[in-house]
Amino acid sequence: MPPRIHGVLYPPPSEGLPLLVAIFRDNALVGCNIAADQAEGEDKIATAVAEVQRLEVASKMPPSITVKRPVQGR
């Protein structure tokens, strides 16, 4: 089963403080940030989830192959 990646937007602990944006992967915190309002928080969640998914795909790709030319003697 692929890992579950999701974001949560937590309300501020008191008025005047920013919202907390948290990103989880398989229930483990992988990142957090702050947001001024609900719309900004949702945008940050969407961006972060897409980035975590992109990095997971990139990490599973085989390394690029480098072909070196042999050094010729003089």
HTML snippet that shows the backbone in 3Dmol.js (N, CA, C, O; Angstrom):
<script src="https://3Dmol.org/build/3Dmol-min.js"></script>
<div id="view" style="width:600px;height:400px;position:relative"></div>
<script>
const pdb = `
ATOM      1  N   MET A   1       0.850  -1.169   0.000  1.00  0.00           N
ATOM      2  CA  MET A   1       0.000   0.000   0.000  1.00  0.00           C
ATOM      3  C   MET A   1       0.905   1.244   0.000  1.00  0.00           C
ATOM      4  O   MET A   1       1.860   1.318   0.773  1.00  0.00           O
ATOM      5  N   PRO A   2       0.605   2.206  -0.858  1.00  0.00           N
ATOM      6  CA  PRO A   2       1.425   3.426  -0.880  1.00  0.00           C
ATOM      7  C   PRO A   2       1.262   4.217   0.424  1.00  0.00           C
ATOM      8  O   PRO A   2       0.239   4.107   1.099  1.00  0.00           O
ATOM      9  N   PRO A   3       2.269   5.005   0.766  1.00  0.00           N
ATOM     10  CA  PRO A   3       2.169   5.780   2.005  1.00  0.00           C
ATOM     11  C   PRO A   3       1.036   6.797   1.929  1.00  0.00           C
ATOM     12  O   PRO A   3       0.727   7.327   0.862  1.00  0.00           O
ATOM     13  N   ARG A   4       0.439   7.052   3.054  1.00  0.00           N
ATOM     14  CA  ARG A   4      -0.642   8.035   3.130  1.00  0.00           C
ATOM     15  C   ARG A   4      -0.022   9.388   3.462  1.00  0.00           C
ATOM     16  O   ARG A   4       0.617   9.546   4.502  1.00  0.00           O
ATOM     17  N   ILE A   5      -0.211  10.345   2.588  1.00  0.00           N
ATOM     18  CA  ILE A   5       0.319  11.691   2.786  1.00  0.00           C
ATOM     19  C   ILE A   5      -0.875  12.638   2.877  1.00  0.00           C
ATOM     20  O   ILE A   5      -1.735  12.654   1.996  1.00  0.00           O
ATOM     21  N   HIS A   6      -0.917  13.416   3.937  1.00  0.00           N
ATOM     22  CA  HIS A   6      -2.033  14.351   4.086  1.00  0.00           C
ATOM     23  C   HIS A   6      -1.589  15.552   4.907  1.00  0.00           C
ATOM     24  O   HIS A   6      -0.566  15.518   5.591  1.00  0.00           O
ATOM     25  N   GLY A   7      -2.370  16.594   4.822  1.00  0.00           N
ATOM     26  CA  GLY A   7      -2.093  17.806   5.575  1.00  0.00           C
ATOM     27  C   GLY A   7      -3.242  18.144   6.507  1.00  0.00           C
ATOM     28  O   GLY A   7      -4.396  17.799   6.256  1.00  0.00           O
ATOM     29  N   VAL A   8      -2.897  18.825   7.583  1.00  0.00           N
ATOM     30  CA  VAL A   8      -3.898  19.244   8.563  1.00  0.00           C
ATOM     31  C   VAL A   8      -3.682  20.724   8.844  1.00  0.00           C
ATOM     32  O   VAL A   8      -2.550  21.188   8.975  1.00  0.00           O
ATOM     33  N   LEU A   9      -4.769  21.445   8.931  1.00  0.00           N
ATOM     34  CA  LEU A   9      -4.734  22.876   9.247  1.00  0.00           C
ATOM     35  C   LEU A   9      -5.285  23.054  10.656  1.00  0.00           C
ATOM     36  O   LEU A   9      -6.475  22.850  10.899  1.00  0.00           O
ATOM     37  N   TYR A  10      -4.415  23.433  11.576  1.00  0.00           N
ATOM     38  CA  TYR A  10      -4.809  23.603  12.978  1.00  0.00           C
ATOM     39  C   TYR A  10      -5.136  25.065  13.260  1.00  0.00           C
ATOM     40  O   TYR A  10      -4.428  25.956  12.789  1.00  0.00           O
ATOM     41  N   PRO A  11      -6.186  25.322  14.013  1.00  0.00           N
ATOM     42  CA  PRO A  11      -6.539  26.703  14.352  1.00  0.00           C
ATOM     43  C   PRO A  11      -5.493  27.314  15.293  1.00  0.00           C
ATOM     44  O   PRO A  11      -4.788  26.593  16.000  1.00  0.00           O
ATOM     45  N   PRO A  12      -5.401  28.631  15.294  1.00  0.00           N
ATOM     46  CA  PRO A  12      -4.437  29.284  16.189  1.00  0.00           C
ATOM     47  C   PRO A  12      -4.837  29.078  17.653  1.00  0.00           C
ATOM     48  O   PRO A  12      -6.025  28.997  17.967  1.00  0.00           O
ATOM     49  N   PRO A  13      -3.843  28.995  18.549  1.00  0.00           N
ATOM     50  CA  PRO A  13      -4.156  28.793  19.961  1.00  0.00           C
ATOM     51  C   PRO A  13      -4.829  30.004  20.596  1.00  0.00           C
ATOM     52  O   PRO A  13      -5.550  29.869  21.585  1.00  0.00           O
ATOM     53  N   SER A  14      -4.599  31.174  20.037  1.00  0.00           N
ATOM     54  CA  SER A  14      -5.290  32.373  20.516  1.00  0.00           C
ATOM     55  C   SER A  14      -5.401  33.362  19.368  1.00  0.00           C
ATOM     56  O   SER A  14      -4.673  33.274  18.379  1.00  0.00           O
ATOM     57  N   GLU A  15      -6.316  34.297  19.513  1.00  0.00           N
ATOM     58  CA  GLU A  15      -6.573  35.269  18.459  1.00  0.00           C
ATOM     59  C   GLU A  15      -5.318  36.085  18.160  1.00  0.00           C
ATOM     60  O   GLU A  15      -4.582  36.480  19.064  1.00  0.00           O
ATOM     61  N   GLY A  16      -5.094  36.327  16.867  1.00  0.00           N
ATOM     62  CA  GLY A  16      -3.951  37.107  16.450  1.00  0.00           C
ATOM     63  C   GLY A  16      -2.748  36.274  16.054  1.00  0.00           C
ATOM     64  O   GLY A  16      -1.794  36.796  15.476  1.00  0.00           O
ATOM     65  N   LEU A  17      -2.779  34.974  16.358  1.00  0.00           N
ATOM     66  CA  LEU A  17      -1.681  34.088  15.974  1.00  0.00           C
ATOM     67  C   LEU A  17      -2.039  33.383  14.662  1.00  0.00           C
ATOM     68  O   LEU A  17      -3.218  33.245  14.335  1.00  0.00           O
ATOM     69  N   PRO A  18      -1.028  32.938  13.910  1.00  0.00           N
ATOM     70  CA  PRO A  18      -1.320  32.276  12.629  1.00  0.00           C
ATOM     71  C   PRO A  18      -1.812  30.842  12.813  1.00  0.00           C
ATOM     72  O   PRO A  18      -1.663  30.241  13.877  1.00  0.00           O
ATOM     73  N   LEU A  19      -2.400  30.319  11.747  1.00  0.00           N
ATOM     74  CA  LEU A  19      -2.805  28.910  11.708  1.00  0.00           C
ATOM     75  C   LEU A  19      -1.552  28.052  11.540  1.00  0.00           C
ATOM     76  O   LEU A  19      -0.554  28.516  10.990  1.00  0.00           O
ATOM     77  N   LEU A  20      -1.599  26.830  12.000  1.00  0.00           N
ATOM     78  CA  LEU A  20      -0.484  25.904  11.848  1.00  0.00           C
ATOM     79  C   LEU A  20      -0.826  24.892  10.767  1.00  0.00           C
ATOM     80  O   LEU A  20      -1.881  24.259  10.812  1.00  0.00           O
ATOM     81  N   VAL A  21       0.059  24.740   9.804  1.00  0.00           N
ATOM     82  CA  VAL A  21      -0.099  23.777   8.719  1.00  0.00           C
ATOM     83  C   VAL A  21       0.865  22.626   8.995  1.00  0.00           C
ATOM     84  O   VAL A  21       2.064  22.858   9.153  1.00  0.00           O
ATOM     85  N   ALA A  22       0.367  21.390   9.057  1.00  0.00           N
ATOM     86  CA  ALA A  22       1.210  20.226   9.304  1.00  0.00           C
ATOM     87  C   ALA A  22       1.009  19.209   8.192  1.00  0.00           C
ATOM     88  O   ALA A  22      -0.117  18.963   7.760  1.00  0.00           O
ATOM     89  N   ILE A  23       2.115  18.615   7.729  1.00  0.00           N
ATOM     90  CA  ILE A  23       2.074  17.591   6.689  1.00  0.00           C
ATOM     91  C   ILE A  23       2.545  16.282   7.317  1.00  0.00           C
ATOM     92  O   ILE A  23       3.590  16.222   7.967  1.00  0.00           O
ATOM     93  N   PHE A  24       1.738  15.225   7.104  1.00  0.00           N
ATOM     94  CA  PHE A  24       2.037  13.913   7.668  1.00  0.00           C
ATOM     95  C   PHE A  24       2.205  12.885   6.565  1.00  0.00           C
ATOM     96  O   PHE A  24       1.540  12.944   5.531  1.00  0.00           O
ATOM     97  N   ARG A  25       3.108  11.940   6.802  1.00  0.00           N
ATOM     98  CA  ARG A  25       3.283  10.792   5.908  1.00  0.00           C
ATOM     99  C   ARG A  25       3.224   9.556   6.792  1.00  0.00           C
ATOM    100  O   ARG A  25       4.063   9.378   7.675  1.00  0.00           O
ATOM    101  N   ASP A  26       2.252   8.719   6.561  1.00  0.00           N
ATOM    102  CA  ASP A  26       2.013   7.542   7.410  1.00  0.00           C
ATOM    103  C   ASP A  26       1.963   7.931   8.887  1.00  0.00           C
ATOM    104  O   ASP A  26       2.565   7.268   9.731  1.00  0.00           O
ATOM    105  N   ASN A  27       1.257   8.986   9.184  1.00  0.00           N
ATOM    106  CA  ASN A  27       1.038   9.502  10.537  1.00  0.00           C
ATOM    107  C   ASN A  27       2.298  10.028  11.228  1.00  0.00           C
ATOM    108  O   ASN A  27       2.288  10.249  12.439  1.00  0.00           O
ATOM    109  N   ALA A  28       3.376  10.228  10.477  1.00  0.00           N
ATOM    110  CA  ALA A  28       4.590  10.837  11.019  1.00  0.00           C
ATOM    111  C   ALA A  28       4.716  12.248  10.443  1.00  0.00           C
ATOM    112  O   ALA A  28       4.546  12.450   9.241  1.00  0.00           O
ATOM    113  N   LEU A  29       5.007  13.194  11.281  1.00  0.00           N
ATOM    114  CA  LEU A  29       5.148  14.581  10.844  1.00  0.00           C
ATOM    115  C   LEU A  29       6.366  14.719   9.941  1.00  0.00           C
ATOM    116  O   LEU A  29       7.474  14.341  10.321  1.00  0.00           O
ATOM    117  N   VAL A  30       6.157  15.263   8.743  1.00  0.00           N
ATOM    118  CA  VAL A  30       7.281  15.487   7.827  1.00  0.00           C
ATOM    119  C   VAL A  30       7.559  16.964   7.601  1.00  0.00           C
ATOM    120  O   VAL A  30       8.609  17.320   7.065  1.00  0.00           O
ATOM    121  N   GLY A  31       6.634  17.827   8.001  1.00  0.00           N
ATOM    122  CA  GLY A  31       6.868  19.255   7.841  1.00  0.00           C
ATOM    123  C   GLY A  31       5.741  20.069   8.431  1.00  0.00           C
ATOM    124  O   GLY A  31       4.617  19.591   8.588  1.00  0.00           O
ATOM    125  N   CYS A  32       6.061  21.313   8.756  1.00  0.00           N
ATOM    126  CA  CYS A  32       5.028  22.218   9.251  1.00  0.00           C
ATOM    127  C   CYS A  32       5.375  23.643   8.838  1.00  0.00           C
ATOM    128  O   CYS A  32       6.517  23.958   8.505  1.00  0.00           O
ATOM    129  N   ASN A  33       4.365  24.481   8.869  1.00  0.00           N
ATOM    130  CA  ASN A  33       4.501  25.874   8.467  1.00  0.00           C
ATOM    131  C   ASN A  33       3.343  26.639   9.094  1.00  0.00           C
ATOM    132  O   ASN A  33       2.493  26.060   9.770  1.00  0.00           O
ATOM    133  N   ILE A  34       3.321  27.939   8.864  1.00  0.00           N
ATOM    134  CA  ILE A  34       2.217  28.755   9.352  1.00  0.00           C
ATOM    135  C   ILE A  34       1.484  29.376   8.176  1.00  0.00           C
ATOM    136  O   ILE A  34       2.043  29.513   7.088  1.00  0.00           O
ATOM    137  N   ALA A  35       0.239  29.749   8.398  1.00  0.00           N
ATOM    138  CA  ALA A  35      -0.579  30.386   7.359  1.00  0.00           C
ATOM    139  C   ALA A  35      -1.401  31.497   7.986  1.00  0.00           C
ATOM    140  O   ALA A  35      -1.853  31.388   9.126  1.00  0.00           O
ATOM    141  N   ALA A  36      -1.587  32.559   7.235  1.00  0.00           N
ATOM    142  CA  ALA A  36      -2.342  33.705   7.725  1.00  0.00           C
ATOM    143  C   ALA A  36      -3.846  33.431   7.751  1.00  0.00           C
ATOM    144  O   ALA A  36      -4.560  33.948   8.610  1.00  0.00           O
ATOM    145  N   ASP A  37      -4.330  32.604   6.794  1.00  0.00           N
ATOM    146  CA  ASP A  37      -5.763  32.321   6.740  1.00  0.00           C
ATOM    147  C   ASP A  37      -6.005  30.933   6.152  1.00  0.00           C
ATOM    148  O   ASP A  37      -5.068  30.249   5.740  1.00  0.00           O
ATOM    149  N   GLN A  38      -7.255  30.533   6.121  1.00  0.00           N
ATOM    150  CA  GLN A  38      -7.658  29.202   5.650  1.00  0.00           C
ATOM    151  C   GLN A  38      -7.216  28.952   4.212  1.00  0.00           C
ATOM    152  O   GLN A  38      -6.678  27.887   3.908  1.00  0.00           O
ATOM    153  N   ALA A  39      -7.435  29.918   3.328  1.00  0.00           N
ATOM    154  CA  ALA A  39      -7.089  29.742   1.915  1.00  0.00           C
ATOM    155  C   ALA A  39      -5.588  29.542   1.735  1.00  0.00           C
ATOM    156  O   ALA A  39      -5.166  28.672   0.973  1.00  0.00           O
ATOM    157  N   GLU A  40      -4.790  30.331   2.421  1.00  0.00           N
ATOM    158  CA  GLU A  40      -3.340  30.188   2.323  1.00  0.00           C
ATOM    159  C   GLU A  40      -2.909  28.833   2.881  1.00  0.00           C
ATOM    160  O   GLU A  40      -2.026  28.187   2.316  1.00  0.00           O
ATOM    161  N   GLY A  41      -3.514  28.400   3.970  1.00  0.00           N
ATOM    162  CA  GLY A  41      -3.193  27.113   4.562  1.00  0.00           C
ATOM    163  C   GLY A  41      -3.499  25.956   3.626  1.00  0.00           C
ATOM    164  O   GLY A  41      -2.691  25.039   3.480  1.00  0.00           O
ATOM    165  N   GLU A  42      -4.663  25.997   2.993  1.00  0.00           N
ATOM    166  CA  GLU A  42      -5.041  24.944   2.058  1.00  0.00           C
ATOM    167  C   GLU A  42      -4.115  24.919   0.854  1.00  0.00           C
ATOM    168  O   GLU A  42      -3.784  23.847   0.347  1.00  0.00           O
ATOM    169  N   ASP A  43      -3.694  26.087   0.392  1.00  0.00           N
ATOM    170  CA  ASP A  43      -2.750  26.168  -0.721  1.00  0.00           C
ATOM    171  C   ASP A  43      -1.397  25.575  -0.322  1.00  0.00           C
ATOM    172  O   ASP A  43      -0.778  24.861  -1.110  1.00  0.00           O
ATOM    173  N   LYS A  44      -0.939  25.863   0.887  1.00  0.00           N
ATOM    174  CA  LYS A  44       0.334  25.318   1.360  1.00  0.00           C
ATOM    175  C   LYS A  44       0.259  23.802   1.511  1.00  0.00           C
ATOM    176  O   LYS A  44       1.227  23.101   1.220  1.00  0.00           O
ATOM    177  N   ILE A  45      -0.882  23.296   1.965  1.00  0.00           N
ATOM    178  CA  ILE A  45      -1.058  21.845   2.083  1.00  0.00           C
ATOM    179  C   ILE A  45      -0.984  21.196   0.705  1.00  0.00           C
ATOM    180  O   ILE A  45      -0.277  20.205   0.525  1.00  0.00           O
ATOM    181  N   ALA A  46      -1.703  21.741  -0.262  1.00  0.00           N
ATOM    182  CA  ALA A  46      -1.705  21.174  -1.614  1.00  0.00           C
ATOM    183  C   ALA A  46      -0.299  21.178  -2.212  1.00  0.00           C
ATOM    184  O   ALA A  46       0.123  20.197  -2.825  1.00  0.00           O
ATOM    185  N   THR A  47       0.413  22.269  -2.036  1.00  0.00           N
ATOM    186  CA  THR A  47       1.777  22.376  -2.564  1.00  0.00           C
ATOM    187  C   THR A  47       2.707  21.381  -1.875  1.00  0.00           C
ATOM    188  O   THR A  47       3.489  20.704  -2.541  1.00  0.00           O
ATOM    189  N   ALA A  48       2.630  21.286  -0.555  1.00  0.00           N
ATOM    190  CA  ALA A  48       3.519  20.404   0.193  1.00  0.00           C
ATOM    191  C   ALA A  48       3.247  18.932  -0.104  1.00  0.00           C
ATOM    192  O   ALA A  48       4.186  18.152  -0.262  1.00  0.00           O
ATOM    193  N   VAL A  49       1.981  18.545  -0.182  1.00  0.00           N
ATOM    194  CA  VAL A  49       1.645  17.151  -0.474  1.00  0.00           C
ATOM    195  C   VAL A  49       2.163  16.779  -1.866  1.00  0.00           C
ATOM    196  O   VAL A  49       2.730  15.701  -2.043  1.00  0.00           O
ATOM    197  N   ALA A  50       1.976  17.651  -2.845  1.00  0.00           N
ATOM    198  CA  ALA A  50       2.481  17.388  -4.198  1.00  0.00           C
ATOM    199  C   ALA A  50       4.006  17.269  -4.201  1.00  0.00           C
ATOM    200  O   ALA A  50       4.561  16.423  -4.902  1.00  0.00           O
ATOM    201  N   GLU A  51       4.677  18.106  -3.428  1.00  0.00           N
ATOM    202  CA  GLU A  51       6.145  18.067  -3.373  1.00  0.00           C
ATOM    203  C   GLU A  51       6.643  16.781  -2.710  1.00  0.00           C
ATOM    204  O   GLU A  51       7.611  16.183  -3.180  1.00  0.00           O
ATOM    205  N   VAL A  52       5.999  16.353  -1.635  1.00  0.00           N
ATOM    206  CA  VAL A  52       6.394  15.104  -0.973  1.00  0.00           C
ATOM    207  C   VAL A  52       6.189  13.929  -1.926  1.00  0.00           C
ATOM    208  O   VAL A  52       7.040  13.042  -2.000  1.00  0.00           O
ATOM    209  N   GLN A  53       5.083  13.909  -2.651  1.00  0.00           N
ATOM    210  CA  GLN A  53       4.835  12.843  -3.616  1.00  0.00           C
ATOM    211  C   GLN A  53       5.869  12.869  -4.735  1.00  0.00           C
ATOM    212  O   GLN A  53       6.344  11.818  -5.165  1.00  0.00           O
ATOM    213  N   ARG A  54       6.219  14.057  -5.206  1.00  0.00           N
ATOM    214  CA  ARG A  54       7.219  14.182  -6.268  1.00  0.00           C
ATOM    215  C   ARG A  54       8.572  13.667  -5.792  1.00  0.00           C
ATOM    216  O   ARG A  54       9.264  12.969  -6.533  1.00  0.00           O
ATOM    217  N   LEU A  55       8.955  14.004  -4.568  1.00  0.00           N
ATOM    218  CA  LEU A  55      10.237  13.554  -4.031  1.00  0.00           C
ATOM    219  C   LEU A  55      10.272  12.042  -3.841  1.00  0.00           C
ATOM    220  O   LEU A  55      11.310  11.412  -4.043  1.00  0.00           O
ATOM    221  N   GLU A  56       9.141  11.461  -3.454  1.00  0.00           N
ATOM    222  CA  GLU A  56       9.090  10.003  -3.313  1.00  0.00           C
ATOM    223  C   GLU A  56       9.283   9.315  -4.657  1.00  0.00           C
ATOM    224  O   GLU A  56       9.999   8.317  -4.745  1.00  0.00           O
ATOM    225  N   VAL A  57       8.661   9.832  -5.689  1.00  0.00           N
ATOM    226  CA  VAL A  57       8.814   9.249  -7.029  1.00  0.00           C
ATOM    227  C   VAL A  57      10.266   9.418  -7.480  1.00  0.00           C
ATOM    228  O   VAL A  57      10.861   8.481  -8.012  1.00  0.00           O
ATOM    229  N   ALA A  58      10.834  10.596  -7.273  1.00  0.00           N
ATOM    230  CA  ALA A  58      12.212  10.855  -7.698  1.00  0.00           C
ATOM    231  C   ALA A  58      13.201   9.965  -6.961  1.00  0.00           C
ATOM    232  O   ALA A  58      14.209   9.557  -7.538  1.00  0.00           O
ATOM    233  N   SER A  59      12.933   9.659  -5.697  1.00  0.00           N
ATOM    234  CA  SER A  59      13.863   8.832  -4.936  1.00  0.00           C
ATOM    235  C   SER A  59      13.845   7.374  -5.388  1.00  0.00           C
ATOM    236  O   SER A  59      14.785   6.630  -5.105  1.00  0.00           O
ATOM    237  N   LYS A  60      12.793   6.957  -6.082  1.00  0.00           N
ATOM    238  CA  LYS A  60      12.691   5.575  -6.558  1.00  0.00           C
ATOM    239  C   LYS A  60      13.240   5.407  -7.972  1.00  0.00           C
ATOM    240  O   LYS A  60      13.331   4.287  -8.475  1.00  0.00           O
ATOM    241  N   MET A  61      13.606   6.514  -8.609  1.00  0.00           N
ATOM    242  CA  MET A  61      14.144   6.442  -9.962  1.00  0.00           C
ATOM    243  C   MET A  61      15.587   5.938  -9.899  1.00  0.00           C
ATOM    244  O   MET A  61      16.314   6.250  -8.956  1.00  0.00           O
ATOM    245  N   PRO A  62      15.993   5.169 -10.889  1.00  0.00           N
ATOM    246  CA  PRO A  62      17.386   4.718 -10.887  1.00  0.00           C
ATOM    247  C   PRO A  62      18.324   5.905 -11.114  1.00  0.00           C
ATOM    248  O   PRO A  62      17.947   6.887 -11.753  1.00  0.00           O
ATOM    249  N   PRO A  63      19.536   5.809 -10.591  1.00  0.00           N
ATOM    250  CA  PRO A  63      20.471   6.911 -10.803  1.00  0.00           C
ATOM    251  C   PRO A  63      20.796   7.060 -12.277  1.00  0.00           C
ATOM    252  O   PRO A  63      20.774   6.083 -13.027  1.00  0.00           O
ATOM    253  N   SER A  64      21.091   8.261 -12.685  1.00  0.00           N
ATOM    254  CA  SER A  64      21.430   8.470 -14.089  1.00  0.00           C
ATOM    255  C   SER A  64      22.777   7.808 -14.379  1.00  0.00           C
ATOM    256  O   SER A  64      23.641   7.707 -13.508  1.00  0.00           O
ATOM    257  N   ILE A  65      22.926   7.373 -15.591  1.00  0.00           N
ATOM    258  CA  ILE A  65      24.141   6.675 -15.988  1.00  0.00           C
ATOM    259  C   ILE A  65      25.095   7.681 -16.634  1.00  0.00           C
ATOM    260  O   ILE A  65      24.714   8.423 -17.539  1.00  0.00           O
ATOM    261  N   THR A  66      26.315   7.691 -16.163  1.00  0.00           N
ATOM    262  CA  THR A  66      27.343   8.561 -16.721  1.00  0.00           C
ATOM    263  C   THR A  66      28.322   7.711 -17.498  1.00  0.00           C
ATOM    264  O   THR A  66      28.893   6.759 -16.965  1.00  0.00           O
ATOM    265  N   VAL A  67      28.514   8.051 -18.744  1.00  0.00           N
ATOM    266  CA  VAL A  67      29.456   7.322 -19.577  1.00  0.00           C
ATOM    267  C   VAL A  67      30.717   8.164 -19.682  1.00  0.00           C
ATOM    268  O   VAL A  67      30.690   9.316 -20.116  1.00  0.00           O
ATOM    269  N   LYS A  68      31.821   7.555 -19.274  1.00  0.00           N
ATOM    270  CA  LYS A  68      33.100   8.267 -19.347  1.00  0.00           C
ATOM    271  C   LYS A  68      33.912   7.686 -20.502  1.00  0.00           C
ATOM    272  O   LYS A  68      33.969   6.473 -20.702  1.00  0.00           O
ATOM    273  N   ARG A  69      34.517   8.558 -21.228  1.00  0.00           N
ATOM    274  CA  ARG A  69      35.364   8.125 -22.322  1.00  0.00           C
ATOM    275  C   ARG A  69      36.734   7.766 -21.785  1.00  0.00           C
ATOM    276  O   ARG A  69      37.253   8.442 -20.897  1.00  0.00           O
ATOM    277  N   PRO A  70      37.311   6.729 -22.307  1.00  0.00           N
ATOM    278  CA  PRO A  70      38.644   6.365 -21.830  1.00  0.00           C
ATOM    279  C   PRO A  70      39.670   7.433 -22.195  1.00  0.00           C
ATOM    280  O   PRO A  70      39.585   8.082 -23.238  1.00  0.00           O
ATOM    281  N   VAL A  71      40.629   7.589 -21.309  1.00  0.00           N
ATOM    282  CA  VAL A  71      41.707   8.555 -21.555  1.00  0.00           C
ATOM    283  C   VAL A  71      42.708   7.907 -22.487  1.00  0.00           C
ATOM    284  O   VAL A  71      43.185   6.802 -22.233  1.00  0.00           O
ATOM    285  N   GLN A  72      43.022   8.602 -23.568  1.00  0.00           N
ATOM    286  CA  GLN A  72      43.984   8.063 -24.522  1.00  0.00           C
ATOM    287  C   GLN A  72      45.388   8.571 -24.192  1.00  0.00           C
ATOM    288  O   GLN A  72      45.590   9.739 -23.861  1.00  0.00           O
ATOM    289  N   GLY A  73      46.335   7.664 -24.293  1.00  0.00           N
ATOM    290  CA  GLY A  73      47.720   8.054 -24.045  1.00  0.00           C
ATOM    291  C   GLY A  73      48.249   8.958 -25.149  1.00  0.00           C
ATOM    292  O   GLY A  73      47.685   9.022 -26.241  1.00  0.00           O
ATOM    293  N   ARG A  74      49.323   9.644 -24.853  1.00  0.00           N
ATOM    294  CA  ARG A  74      49.908  10.548 -25.865  1.00  0.00           C
ATOM    295  C   ARG A  74      50.917   9.882 -26.714  1.00  0.00           C
ATOM    296  O   ARG A  74      51.490  10.512 -27.602  1.00  0.00           O
TER     297      ARG A  74
END
`;
const viewer = $3Dmol.createViewer("view");
viewer.addModel(pdb, "pdb");
viewer.setStyle({}, {cartoon: {color: "spectrum"}});
viewer.zoomTo();
viewer.render();
</script>
